[in-house]
Amino acid sequence: MAEYEQSQKIDVAADEVFAWLSDVDNLPKYLPPIKEAHIQGSTVEDKPGKRLYLRGEIPDRGEFENEGYLDVDQEAREMKWGAEVARDYSGWLTVAEDGDGSLATVHLHFGEQSVEGEIEEESNEDRHPLQEGLTQTLEFIRSQIEEGAGKVQPSSPTD
């Protein structure tokens, strides 16, 4: 099992940051592999929130479709998510006031049935792709909210 947690300062008010982050239509704007996301209704009986459908692509791993849950607490400025079945993955995000701006904190949990082990095994020893992905995602969030910039797409090879 592995836990990852990072925070990012954002120079925008916490309520505005959380409103943008908790809008499911914005997930593809800041999560690197996600191409499509939408709410599908109720979750399985023991999971909170709503059922979330995700479609995406991971370079060198291919396309995927997943269903999970997403639980949003606007008042607490907290989101929780995870896999509904067959995978042991979950996470949470909070947005707190921080001076004139806010601080977004993301925590990820990868259990024994998650892809964490596969991803780490496939990377070289001096890289930590999940930690790097979390850093990159927080930067996408900051740049999207502060600057209106999108997530960085891989550049095309030049001739």
Secondary structure, 3 states (H helix, E strand, C coil): CEEEEEEEEECCCHHHHHHHHCCHHHHHHHCCCEEEEEEEEECCCCCCCEEEEEEEEECCCEEEEEEEEEEEECCCCEEEEEECCCCCEEEEEEEEEECCEEEEEEEEEECCCCCHHHHHHHCCCCCCHHHHHHHHHHHHHHHHHHHCCCCCCCCCCCC
